[in-house]
Amino acid sequence: MERTYIVIPAFEPGPGLRDRIREMRDRISAQIVVIDDGSGADHRETFDQLEEMENCTVLRHERNKGKGSALKTGFAYVLRQMTVQDRSAYEQSSAWILCADCDGQHLPDDGVRLLELSRRHPGSLILGVRDFSGPEVPWKSRFGNRFSSIVFRTLSGIYLEDTQTGFRAFDDSLLELMLGVPGERFEYETSVLLVCARQGIPVRTEKIETVYEEKNAGTHFRPVKDSIRVMTALFYEPVKFIFLSYQIQKNRIFRSRRKGGEDHDR
């Protein structure tokens, strides 16, 4: 049995969210999973109306926890849906997950292509990558993605044109891995790429249409705070490796000197 889930984290979404979800649902036969990441009372009506839509589930955070945390809430829900009492049925079932943002950047036709690519390459992470050369791209998005791509290639040896894309597809074999990746906010998606690189999980890319509504005014990305989080995620593993290597070497030198002193005493 095949299932498709579209996971959409949302924090204080604009008025067009319902129409976007309808368009996505009409184009892709899937269960829509929307996570209200603590948007508050002003947006409660929007999510209540989504909850009434067919094939749309709304999960709610009482307070804002961050995009990474919202995605994990959605993944955990999908995993629970995959778990059935009949174990043989669970093992024979399969699911594909499409992650999309709530700000209108991700189009249904592109989602169809990402899911098709995921079905052709099970066990891979599929990224929908944008073209940042156009005049409609805000300068901070162009600079941020270019810089993070260079840093990611330096640290992982893998070049990705768009490390910040939230339009991603994968099959259920990666669900538990996604739930175990550290990070609660925007840095989570970068950490996912680092974990995939470290564990040898294929990452494939597919060009998507570049859409920035009102110069990306709907984004909740904080240029300073969230950029620091992303850079911390990128450098965490290499720095940890260097520190551990230093500690190991230091301990070896200490043991060697200690052994030499004991031999001298004899």
CORQUIPE-V962152 format. One record per residue. RES is the residue in one letter. SS is DSSP state (A for helix, B for strand, O for the rest). BURIAL is + if it has 9 or more other ideal C-beta (glycine too) atoms within 8 Angstrom, else -. D_CENTER is the distance of its C-alpha to the mean C-alpha in Angstrom with 2 decimals. Layout:
RES:SS:BURIAL:D_CENTER ; RES:SS:BURIAL:D_CENTER
This chain:
M:O:-:25.46 ; E:B:-:22.39 ; R:B:+:19.91 ; T:B:+:17.12 ; Y:B:+:14.70 ; I:B:+:12.90 ; V:B:+:10.49 ; I:B:+:10.88 ; P:B:+:10.36 ; A:B:+:13.53 ; F:O:+:15.48 ; E:O:-:18.99 ; P:O:+:18.47 ; G:O:-:21.21 ; P:O:-:23.98 ; G:O:-:22.62 ; L:A:+:19.77 ; R:A:+:22.15 ; D:A:-:23.38 ; R:A:+:19.98 ; I:A:+:19.15 ; R:A:+:22.65 ; E:A:+:22.22 ; M:A:+:19.04 ; R:A:+:20.87 ; D:A:-:24.04 ; R:A:+:22.51 ; I:O:+:20.33 ; S:O:-:21.84 ; A:O:+:19.14 ; Q:B:+:18.64 ; I:B:+:16.76 ; V:B:+:14.91 ; V:B:+:14.73 ; I:B:+:13.88 ; D:B:+:16.36 ; D:B:+:15.06 ; G:O:+:18.64 ; S:O:+:19.80 ; G:O:-:23.40 ; A:A:-:26.62 ; D:A:-:26.69 ; H:A:+:23.85 ; R:A:+:24.92 ; E:A:-:26.89 ; T:A:+:24.00 ; F:A:+:22.06 ; D:A:-:25.39 ; Q:A:+:26.05 ; L:A:+:22.71 ; E:A:+:23.56 ; E:O:-:26.80 ; M:O:+:25.32 ; E:O:-:25.67 ; N:O:-:22.71 ; C:B:+:20.59 ; T:B:+:19.57 ; V:B:+:18.81 ; L:B:+:17.50 ; R:B:-:18.49 ; H:B:+:17.91 ; E:O:-:21.28 ; R:O:-:19.94 ; N:O:-:16.98 ; K:O:+:14.58 ; G:O:+:11.61 ; K:A:+:8.34 ; G:A:+:6.69 ; S:A:+:9.90 ; A:A:+:10.00 ; L:A:+:7.04 ; K:A:+:8.91 ; T:A:+:12.04 ; G:A:+:11.28 ; F:A:+:10.52 ; A:A:+:13.68 ; Y:A:+:15.58 ; V:A:+:14.97 ; L:A:+:16.08 ; R:A:-:19.08 ; Q:A:+:19.96 ; M:A:+:20.02 ; T:O:-:22.38 ; V:O:-:25.95 ; Q:O:-:29.33 ; D:O:-:30.39 ; R:A:-:28.59 ; S:A:-:29.78 ; A:A:+:28.28 ; Y:A:+:24.87 ; E:A:-:25.11 ; Q:A:-:26.14 ; S:O:+:23.47 ; S:B:+:20.20 ; A:B:+:17.20 ; W:B:+:14.63 ; I:B:+:11.42 ; L:B:+:10.38 ; C:B:+:7.58 ; A:B:+:9.47 ; D:O:+:10.28 ; C:O:+:13.67 ; D:O:+:15.49 ; G:O:+:16.94 ; Q:O:+:15.21 ; H:O:+:14.23 ; L:O:-:17.36 ; P:A:+:18.29 ; D:A:-:20.04 ; D:A:+:17.08 ; G:A:+:15.13 ; V:A:+:18.18 ; R:A:+:18.09 ; L:A:+:14.51 ; L:A:+:15.51 ; E:A:-:18.81 ; L:A:+:17.43 ; S:A:+:15.32 ; R:A:+:18.64 ; R:A:-:20.51 ; H:O:+:18.31 ; P:O:-:17.40 ; G:O:-:15.53 ; S:O:+:13.60 ; L:B:+:10.09 ; I:B:+:10.90 ; L:B:+:9.75 ; G:B:+:11.71 ; V:B:+:13.25 ; R:O:+:15.52 ; D:O:-:19.03 ; F:O:+:19.55 ; S:O:-:23.31 ; G:O:-:24.40 ; P:O:-:26.31 ; E:O:-:24.11 ; V:O:+:21.21 ; P:O:-:21.51 ; W:A:-:22.58 ; K:A:-:20.06 ; S:A:+:17.16 ; R:A:+:19.17 ; F:A:-:20.02 ; G:A:+:16.72 ; N:A:+:14.91 ; R:A:+:18.05 ; F:A:-:18.41 ; S:A:+:14.96 ; S:A:+:15.46 ; I:A:-:18.86 ; V:A:+:17.88 ; F:A:+:15.18 ; R:A:+:17.94 ; T:A:-:20.47 ; L:A:+:18.71 ; S:A:+:17.31 ; G:O:-:19.79 ; I:O:-:17.27 ; Y:O:-:17.28 ; L:O:+:14.41 ; E:O:+:15.50 ; D:O:+:12.33 ; T:O:+:9.82 ; Q:O:+:8.57 ; T:O:+:8.07 ; G:O:+:5.99 ; F:O:+:8.27 ; R:B:+:7.27 ; A:B:+:9.67 ; F:B:+:10.76 ; D:B:+:13.64 ; D:A:+:14.39 ; S:A:-:15.38 ; L:A:+:11.89 ; L:A:+:11.40 ; E:A:-:13.20 ; L:A:+:11.49 ; M:A:+:8.01 ; L:A:+:10.24 ; G:A:-:11.91 ; V:O:+:9.49 ; P:O:-:10.87 ; G:O:+:9.75 ; E:O:-:10.16 ; R:O:+:9.59 ; F:O:+:8.20 ; E:A:+:8.57 ; Y:A:+:5.94 ; E:A:+:3.53 ; T:A:+:7.15 ; S:A:+:8.09 ; V:A:+:6.19 ; L:A:+:8.25 ; L:A:+:11.16 ; V:A:+:11.33 ; C:A:+:11.41 ; A:A:+:14.04 ; R:A:-:15.95 ; Q:A:-:16.19 ; G:O:-:17.07 ; I:O:+:14.47 ; P:O:+:15.00 ; V:B:+:12.56 ; R:B:+:14.21 ; T:B:+:14.16 ; E:B:+:15.82 ; K:B:-:17.31 ; I:O:+:16.69 ; E:O:-:18.85 ; T:O:+:18.26 ; V:O:-:18.78 ; Y:O:+:19.31 ; E:A:+:21.27 ; E:A:-:23.72 ; K:A:-:22.22 ; N:A:+:18.84 ; A:O:-:20.79 ; G:O:+:18.48 ; T:O:-:15.58 ; H:O:-:15.34 ; F:O:-:14.09 ; R:O:-:16.94 ; P:A:-:18.02 ; V:A:-:19.65 ; K:A:-:17.97 ; D:A:+:14.32 ; S:A:+:15.36 ; I:A:-:17.05 ; R:A:+:14.07 ; V:A:+:12.10 ; M:A:+:15.38 ; T:A:+:15.96 ; A:A:+:12.84 ; L:A:+:14.07 ; F:A:+:17.60 ; Y:A:-:17.37 ; E:A:+:17.75 ; P:A:-:20.48 ; V:A:-:22.34 ; K:A:-:22.30 ; F:A:-:23.69 ; I:A:-:26.36 ; F:A:-:27.35 ; L:A:-:27.75 ; S:A:-:29.67 ; Y:A:-:31.90 ; Q:A:-:32.58 ; I:A:-:33.48 ; Q:A:-:35.78 ; K:A:-:37.31 ; N:A:-:38.08 ; R:A:-:39.64 ; I:A:-:41.87 ; F:A:-:42.86 ; R:A:-:43.80 ; S:A:-:45.67 ; R:A:-:47.68 ; R:A:-:48.39 ; K:A:-:49.63 ; G:A:-:51.74 ; G:A:-:53.31 ; E:A:-:54.18 ; D:A:-:55.82 ; H:A:-:57.78 ; D:A:-:59.07 ; R:O:-:60.47
